[in-house]
Amino acid sequence: MKRIDADIIVVGAGLVGLVAAIVFAKQNKQIVLLDAQPKAAKKLETDKQAAWDERIYALTPGTETWLKALEVWQHVDLSRANAIHAMHLWDETSDEPLELSDNDANLPKLGLIIENQNLIQALWQQIDALGVTLITDAKCKFLENTEQHVQLGLEDGTIISTKLLVAADGVNSWVRQRANITVKQKDFQQTAIVANFLAEKNHSNIARQWFASHETLALLPLPDKYVSMVWSVSTERANELLKLPSRQFAVAVQAQSRDVLGELKQIGNHVSFKLNQQTATNLIAERVVLVGDAAHQIHPMAGQGMNLGFRDVMQLASSLIKLNTMQDIGERTFLRQYERARKTDIVAMSGLTSGLDNLFASDSGMIKKVTNWGLRQLNSQTTLIKLLIQQAAA
Ligand SMILES: Cc1cc2nc3c(=O)[nH]c(=O)nc-3n(C[C@H](O)[C@H](O)[C@H](O)COP(=O)(O)OP(=O)(O)OC[C@H]3O[C@@H](n4cnc5c(N)ncnc54)[C@H](O)[C@@H]3O)c2cc1C
């Protein structure tokens, strides 16, 4: 039997788990980072010549600032990332979009579009630099508590004993189930199709989104004239769309986006994701905290799931740094503070995305009303537009 003692074990080396391991290691905690997958599957190498990764993320300015502070940003290939300077939103009845710009919010940009593999490899470089203990291809077997520690047992007989376990093991979290934390679920009965295109016209660094009843299409700016698409449609319609040859699929996207970017040529493959909302009823158990999709999964229409997970880690890290070295980092009062601090943001973001989905299903003139109302308010200090942007840029 092999025994490992550390301060914190992070279960799950996805984006949120990697960030958690980095921030706690930078606080001089001894970290074990563990993942069920083999190392080769986790450490994606960026191929600079490769076509665009189908998985892309919209990073908020808040997340970017934080990744700079964690010295992850220096490893990001910025030639493969693209700033968002404005957002244009349409619904079925609006001829003119609702326009939100970085100027409205006094920000240099509203966000940044970045590929999954670009971000992942930057995070791994920082993990390697910090000398985090890594266990990959690991099969978790049991979770138990002693008075002072939480112990994670693996199938190969290894026991890892720490003061705190951070569960970042994704939407089907093994830790969450072992800790008997239940979830509330909503099936959107939608599937998101993700693909990249080369557009005929310039995107002008604008993120464009079209809302319809239980349906959203987003075309997000990548460098040059490339765009990344996230199209959330009913699962039935997705199954039809996924059968189309790429040229016909591109024509369908072009029609849905009202030809705004002219002819679209698909680059690479498309992938699809079934959409659910899932929220853990508690974010903590004895010496256990949930972060990222293990704690909450939301609709991708606002591009906020990962940003929300990063904010979980930010909160935990800022609370941890305030503890003195003698205090127990797994102590319940401390974990309760984390849970209380995170609930508002999680409930607000889950409510916003689920609520918008319902709103556009029931009121197809929504964007028109918001546009008219927003424009009427433009002379006042607190326009709806500014509020929307502040929410999205946190
Ligand atoms: C179509 C789509 C578009 C999106 N766009 C955006 C966007 O623009 N911006 C944004 O912020 N978010 C976006 N999201 C959300 C974002 O993808 C997720 O919120 C984020 O990837 C969650 O990261 P995570 O690290 O919590 O979980 P995951 O990425 O699921 O990582 C979990 C990790 O845990 C490991 N694991 C699982 N089980 C075990 C186990 N038993 N033991 C050990 N390890 C285990 C897995 O191998 C994995 O490495 C989007 C989502 C979708 C579906």
The ligand as an SDF file (V2000), in Angstrom:
LIG
                    3D

 53 58  0  0  0  0  0  0  0  0999 V2000
  -21.1890   23.5560  -26.2950 C   0  0  0  0  0  0  0  0  0  0  0  0
  -20.5660   24.1410  -25.0550 C   0  0  0  0  0  0  0  0  0  0  0  0
  -19.9640   25.3880  -25.1200 C   0  0  0  0  0  0  0  0  0  0  0  0
  -19.4190   25.9680  -23.9770 C   0  0  0  0  0  0  0  0  0  0  0  0
  -18.8500   27.2110  -24.0710 N   0  0  0  0  0  0  0  0  0  0  0  0
  -18.3650   27.7960  -22.9560 C   0  0  0  0  0  0  0  0  0  0  0  0
  -17.7980   29.1190  -23.0110 C   0  0  0  0  0  0  0  0  0  0  0  0
  -17.7360   29.7650  -24.0730 O   0  0  0  0  0  0  0  0  0  0  0  0
  -17.3320   29.6890  -21.8560 N   0  0  0  0  0  0  0  0  0  0  0  0
  -17.4110   29.0240  -20.6680 C   0  0  0  0  0  0  0  0  0  0  0  0
  -17.0010   29.6040  -19.6420 O   0  0  0  0  0  0  0  0  0  0  0  0
  -17.9210   27.7740  -20.5780 N   0  0  0  0  0  0  0  0  0  0  0  0
  -18.4000   27.1380  -21.6830 C   0  0  0  0  0  0  0  0  0  0  0  0
  -18.9130   25.8720  -21.6000 N   0  0  0  0  0  0  0  0  0  0  0  0
  -18.9050   25.1750  -20.2980 C   0  0  0  0  0  0  0  0  0  0  0  0
  -17.5450   24.5090  -20.0180 C   0  0  0  0  0  0  0  0  0  0  0  0
  -17.2140   23.6280  -21.0990 O   0  0  0  0  0  0  0  0  0  0  0  0
  -17.5960   23.7000  -18.7170 C   0  0  0  0  0  0  0  0  0  0  0  0
  -18.2210   24.4540  -17.7060 O   0  0  0  0  0  0  0  0  0  0  0  0
  -16.1760   23.3670  -18.2520 C   0  0  0  0  0  0  0  0  0  0  0  0
  -15.4750   22.6540  -19.2690 O   0  0  0  0  0  0  0  0  0  0  0  0
  -16.2080   22.5080  -16.9860 C   0  0  0  0  0  0  0  0  0  0  0  0
  -14.8950   22.2150  -16.5930 O   0  0  0  0  0  0  0  0  0  0  0  0
  -14.6260   21.2460  -15.3620 P   0  0  0  0  0  0  0  0  0  0  0  0
  -13.1300   21.2370  -15.2080 O   0  0  0  0  0  0  0  0  0  0  0  0
  -15.4680   21.6230  -14.1940 O   0  0  0  0  0  0  0  0  0  0  0  0
  -15.1620   19.8040  -15.8210 O   0  0  0  0  0  0  0  0  0  0  0  0
  -14.6010   18.8440  -16.9530 P   0  0  0  0  0  0  0  0  0  0  0  0
  -13.9990   19.5810  -18.0740 O   0  0  0  0  0  0  0  0  0  0  0  0
  -15.7020   17.8840  -17.2430 O   0  0  0  0  0  0  0  0  0  0  0  0
  -13.3870   18.0540  -16.2480 O   0  0  0  0  0  0  0  0  0  0  0  0
  -13.6060   17.0300  -15.3320 C   0  0  0  0  0  0  0  0  0  0  0  0
  -12.3170   16.2230  -15.1910 C   0  0  0  0  0  0  0  0  0  0  0  0
  -12.5150   15.2420  -14.1700 O   0  0  0  0  0  0  0  0  0  0  0  0
  -12.0220   13.9950  -14.6090 C   0  0  0  0  0  0  0  0  0  0  0  0
  -12.7750   12.9440  -13.9260 N   0  0  0  0  0  0  0  0  0  0  0  0
  -14.0600   12.5860  -14.1250 C   0  0  0  0  0  0  0  0  0  0  0  0
  -14.3970   11.5880  -13.2720 N   0  0  0  0  0  0  0  0  0  0  0  0
  -13.3010   11.3370  -12.5170 C   0  0  0  0  0  0  0  0  0  0  0  0
  -13.0310   10.4210  -11.4690 C   0  0  0  0  0  0  0  0  0  0  0  0
  -13.9260    9.5450  -11.0020 N   0  0  0  0  0  0  0  0  0  0  0  0
  -11.8050   10.4390  -10.9200 N   0  0  0  0  0  0  0  0  0  0  0  0
  -10.8640   11.2990  -11.3640 C   0  0  0  0  0  0  0  0  0  0  0  0
  -11.0570   12.1910  -12.3590 N   0  0  0  0  0  0  0  0  0  0  0  0
  -12.2630   12.1900  -12.9250 C   0  0  0  0  0  0  0  0  0  0  0  0
  -12.2240   14.0070  -16.1200 C   0  0  0  0  0  0  0  0  0  0  0  0
  -11.3280   13.1160  -16.7520 O   0  0  0  0  0  0  0  0  0  0  0  0
  -11.9460   15.4640  -16.4560 C   0  0  0  0  0  0  0  0  0  0  0  0
  -10.5710   15.6800  -16.7180 O   0  0  0  0  0  0  0  0  0  0  0  0
  -19.4620   25.2700  -22.7320 C   0  0  0  0  0  0  0  0  0  0  0  0
  -20.0510   24.0050  -22.6680 C   0  0  0  0  0  0  0  0  0  0  0  0
  -20.6070   23.4350  -23.8090 C   0  0  0  0  0  0  0  0  0  0  0  0
  -21.2420   22.0740  -23.7240 C   0  0  0  0  0  0  0  0  0  0  0  0
  1  2  1  0
  2  3  1  0
  2 52  2  0
  3  4  2  0
  4  5  1  0
  4 50  1  0
  5  6  2  0
  6  7  1  0
  6 13  1  0
  7  8  2  0
  7  9  1  0
  9 10  1  0
 10 11  2  0
 10 12  1  0
 12 13  2  0
 13 14  1  0
 14 15  1  0
 14 50  1  0
 15 16  1  0
 16 17  1  0
 16 18  1  0
 18 19  1  0
 18 20  1  0
 20 21  1  0
 20 22  1  0
 22 23  1  0
 23 24  1  0
 24 25  2  0
 24 26  1  0
 24 27  1  0
 27 28  1  0
 28 29  2  0
 28 30  1  0
 28 31  1  0
 31 32  1  0
 32 33  1  0
 33 34  1  0
 33 48  1  0
 34 35  1  0
 35 36  1  0
 35 46  1  0
 36 37  1  0
 36 45  1  0
 37 38  2  0
 38 39  1  0
 39 40  1  0
 39 45  2  0
 40 41  1  0
 40 42  2  0
 42 43  1  0
 43 44  2  0
 44 45  1  0
 46 47  1  0
 46 48  1  0
 48 49  1  0
 50 51  2  0
 51 52  1  0
 52 53  1  0
M  END
$$$$
